[in-house]
Amino acid sequence: MYFLSKLKTTYFNSVSYQPTLLAVTFSILMLSSCGFLSSQPTPAHTYRFSVPQIPTQADSPYTKLALLVSRPQVGAGYNTQQIAYTRKPYELSYFSHNEWVDTPGRMLESILVSALEASKGFQNVIPSYALIPADLRLDTEIVTLLQDYSVKPNQSRVVLHARLIELTKSQEIASQTFEAHQPMTEDNPYSGVIALNQALGQVIEELVSFCTQASANADALNSSTTDMD
């Protein structure tokens, strides 16, 4: 009798325990599910380079030379779709949910080609992927492309180095570094992108003027040398 009584007690205790165990298990699964859903990555905001069209100057130099625009090189830390920023000197960080639609070099190449074509300063402007003969080549490097929160007011900075190469002689005929700073209107990545595009527009305008003037000078020099020969 004692054995049967003990067996019944054990049985009923186990039966009564099962609903509690199931409830606890269900709660854990629900919490895990909620945690899984909340851990899904936040969609990134994507941005692009966009600069206003540079108006053609009536007295802008013109040459009959063809200019090849090579794919821009990008300095260490910036050759990525991640948007770089800094909050203290020597430190480079990247936004988690804000990025470029493409790498800076690819985006800049198309802008350079469009801006140089619009200048009407060359007989032909050739992108890097086109197999067309050219007289000159424009090599560029993005040295800095940064949202700077270490200064007040916050600002975006663009530094671009450019070299013009005469292809027949494989000789550099001109080089220059262009730099622009543009303050942000607000303390956030989108405001930084707007300021970066404004700074980039200033750099591109100066670069186009540099290219047309240096090319015209080189063309005039070559013409005078040919006439002397």
C-alpha positions as CSV (number, residue, x, y, z in Angstrom):
1,M,0.0,0.0,0.0
2,Y,2.8,2.4,0.9
3,F,4.4,1.7,-2.5
4,L,1.2,2.3,-4.5
5,S,0.5,5.5,-2.6
6,K,4.0,6.8,-3.3
7,L,3.7,5.8,-7.0
8,K,0.4,7.7,-7.3
9,T,1.9,10.8,-5.6
10,T,4.9,10.7,-7.9
11,Y,2.7,10.3,-11.0
12,F,0.3,13.2,-10.1
13,N,3.3,15.4,-9.3
14,S,4.8,14.8,-12.7
15,V,1.5,15.4,-14.5
16,S,0.9,18.6,-12.7
17,Y,4.5,19.7,-13.5
18,Q,4.1,19.2,-17.2
19,P,1.9,22.2,-18.0
20,T,4.2,24.5,-16.0
21,L,7.2,23.1,-18.0
22,L,5.3,23.7,-21.3
23,A,4.4,27.2,-20.3
24,V,8.0,28.1,-19.4
25,T,9.3,26.5,-22.6
26,F,6.7,28.4,-24.7
27,S,7.7,31.7,-23.0
28,I,11.4,31.1,-23.7
29,L,10.6,30.4,-27.4
30,M,8.5,33.6,-27.6
31,L,11.2,35.7,-26.1
32,S,13.8,34.2,-28.4
33,S,11.6,34.9,-31.4
34,C,11.1,38.5,-30.4
35,G,14.9,38.9,-29.8
36,F,15.5,37.4,-33.3
37,L,13.1,39.8,-34.9
38,S,14.6,42.8,-33.2
39,S,18.1,41.8,-34.1
40,Q,17.4,42.1,-37.8
41,P,19.8,44.6,-39.5
42,T,18.5,48.2,-39.9
43,P,18.3,49.1,-43.6
44,A,21.1,51.5,-44.7
45,H,20.5,54.9,-46.1
46,T,22.4,55.2,-49.4
47,Y,23.8,58.4,-50.9
48,R,25.5,59.4,-54.1
49,F,27.8,62.2,-55.4
50,S,25.8,65.0,-57.0
51,V,27.3,68.3,-58.1
52,P,25.6,71.1,-60.1
53,Q,26.6,71.5,-63.8
54,I,29.4,73.9,-64.2
55,P,28.5,76.8,-66.5
56,T,30.7,77.1,-69.6
57,Q,32.8,80.3,-69.6
58,A,32.8,82.3,-72.9
59,D,36.6,82.8,-72.6
60,S,37.3,79.2,-71.6
61,P,40.4,77.7,-73.4
62,Y,39.8,75.1,-76.1
63,T,42.2,72.5,-77.5
64,K,41.8,69.9,-80.2
65,L,43.3,67.4,-77.9
66,A,41.5,64.2,-76.6
67,L,41.6,63.8,-72.8
68,L,41.4,60.3,-71.2
69,V,40.0,60.4,-67.7
70,S,41.4,57.5,-65.7
71,R,39.6,55.8,-62.8
72,P,40.3,58.0,-59.7
73,Q,42.6,56.4,-57.1
74,V,41.3,56.6,-53.5
75,G,43.5,57.2,-50.4
76,A,43.7,54.7,-47.5
77,G,40.5,54.6,-45.5
78,Y,38.2,56.0,-48.1
79,N,38.1,53.3,-50.8
80,T,34.9,51.8,-49.5
81,Q,31.1,52.4,-49.7
82,Q,31.2,53.2,-46.0
83,I,30.9,57.0,-45.2
84,A,33.9,58.1,-43.1
85,Y,33.8,60.6,-40.3
86,T,35.9,61.7,-37.4
87,R,35.3,63.0,-33.9
88,K,38.9,63.5,-32.8
89,P,42.3,64.0,-34.6
90,Y,43.9,60.9,-36.2
91,E,40.7,58.8,-35.8
92,L,38.7,57.5,-38.7
93,S,35.3,55.9,-38.1
94,Y,32.4,54.8,-40.4
95,F,28.6,55.2,-40.1
96,S,26.8,51.9,-39.5
97,H,23.6,52.7,-41.4
98,N,24.7,55.3,-43.9
99,E,26.7,54.5,-47.0
100,W,27.5,55.5,-50.6
101,V,25.7,53.7,-53.5
102,D,29.1,52.9,-55.0
103,T,32.8,53.3,-54.2
104,P,34.0,57.0,-54.4
105,G,36.3,56.3,-57.3
106,R,33.6,55.0,-59.5
107,M,31.2,57.8,-58.6
108,L,33.8,60.5,-59.2
109,E,34.9,59.2,-62.6
110,S,31.5,59.8,-64.2
111,I,31.2,63.2,-62.6
112,L,34.7,64.2,-63.9
113,V,33.8,63.0,-67.5
114,S,30.5,64.9,-67.5
115,A,32.1,68.1,-66.1
116,L,35.0,68.1,-68.6
117,E,32.7,67.4,-71.5
118,A,30.4,70.3,-70.4
119,S,33.5,72.6,-70.4
120,K,33.8,72.4,-74.2
121,G,37.6,72.6,-73.6
122,F,38.5,69.4,-75.4
123,Q,37.9,67.7,-78.7
124,N,36.9,64.6,-76.9
125,V,36.7,63.4,-73.2
126,I,37.2,59.7,-72.9
127,P,36.2,57.5,-69.9
128,S,38.7,55.0,-68.6
129,Y,36.9,51.9,-70.0
130,A,36.8,53.2,-73.6
131,L,39.4,52.0,-76.1
132,I,39.9,55.3,-77.9
133,P,43.2,57.0,-78.6
134,A,43.9,60.1,-76.5
135,D,46.5,62.8,-76.3
136,L,46.4,63.5,-72.6
137,R,45.4,61.6,-69.5
138,L,44.0,62.9,-66.2
139,D,45.0,61.0,-63.1
140,T,43.3,61.9,-59.9
141,E,43.4,60.7,-56.3
142,I,40.8,61.3,-53.6
143,V,43.1,62.2,-50.6
144,T,40.3,63.1,-48.1
145,L,36.6,62.5,-48.2
146,L,35.4,63.1,-44.7
147,Q,32.7,64.4,-42.3
148,D,34.6,66.2,-39.5
149,Y,32.8,66.4,-36.2
150,S,35.9,67.4,-34.3
151,V,35.6,71.1,-35.2
152,K,32.8,73.7,-34.7
153,P,30.9,74.2,-36.8
154,N,31.0,70.6,-38.1
155,Q,32.3,70.4,-41.7
156,S,32.8,68.1,-44.6
157,R,36.2,68.1,-46.3
158,V,37.3,67.0,-49.8
159,V,40.9,66.9,-50.9
160,L,41.7,65.8,-54.5
161,H,45.1,65.6,-56.2
162,A,45.3,65.8,-60.0
163,R,48.0,65.2,-62.6
164,L,47.9,65.8,-66.4
165,I,50.0,63.4,-68.4
166,E,51.0,63.9,-72.0
167,L,50.7,60.4,-73.4
168,T,53.0,60.7,-76.4
169,K,56.0,61.5,-74.2
170,S,54.6,59.9,-71.0
171,Q,55.4,63.1,-69.3
172,E,53.6,65.1,-66.5
173,I,52.7,68.5,-67.8
174,A,50.9,69.8,-64.7
175,S,49.7,68.8,-61.2
176,Q,47.8,70.4,-58.4
177,T,46.0,69.6,-55.2
178,F,42.5,70.9,-54.6
179,E,40.8,71.3,-51.2
180,A,37.4,72.5,-50.1
181,H,35.6,72.7,-46.7
182,Q,31.9,73.1,-46.3
183,P,30.1,73.6,-42.9
184,M,27.2,71.3,-42.1
185,T,23.8,72.8,-41.2
186,E,23.0,69.9,-38.8
187,D,24.8,67.3,-36.8
188,N,23.9,64.2,-38.7
189,P,25.2,62.1,-41.7
190,Y,22.7,63.4,-44.2
191,S,23.7,67.0,-43.6
192,G,27.3,65.8,-43.9
193,V,26.6,64.3,-47.3
194,I,25.0,67.5,-48.5
195,A,28.1,69.5,-47.4
196,L,30.4,66.9,-49.0
197,N,28.7,67.3,-52.3
198,Q,28.9,71.1,-52.0
199,A,32.6,70.9,-51.3
200,L,33.1,68.4,-54.1
201,G,31.4,70.8,-56.5
202,Q,33.9,73.5,-55.6
203,V,36.8,71.1,-56.2
204,I,35.4,69.9,-59.6
205,E,35.0,73.5,-60.8
206,E,38.6,74.3,-59.9
207,L,39.8,71.1,-61.5
208,V,38.0,71.7,-64.8
209,S,39.6,75.2,-65.0
210,F,43.0,73.7,-64.2
211,C,42.6,71.0,-66.9
212,T,41.5,73.3,-69.7
213,Q,44.1,75.9,-69.0
214,A,47.0,73.4,-68.6
215,S,46.0,71.5,-71.7
216,A,45.7,74.7,-73.7
217,N,49.2,75.8,-72.5
218,A,50.7,72.4,-73.5
219,D,49.0,72.5,-76.9
220,A,50.3,76.0,-77.6
221,L,53.8,74.9,-76.5
222,N,53.7,71.9,-78.8
223,S,52.4,73.9,-81.7
224,S,55.2,76.5,-81.4
225,T,57.8,73.7,-81.1
226,T,56.5,72.1,-84.2
227,D,56.5,75.4,-86.1
228,M,60.2,75.9,-85.1
229,D,61.1,72.5,-86.4
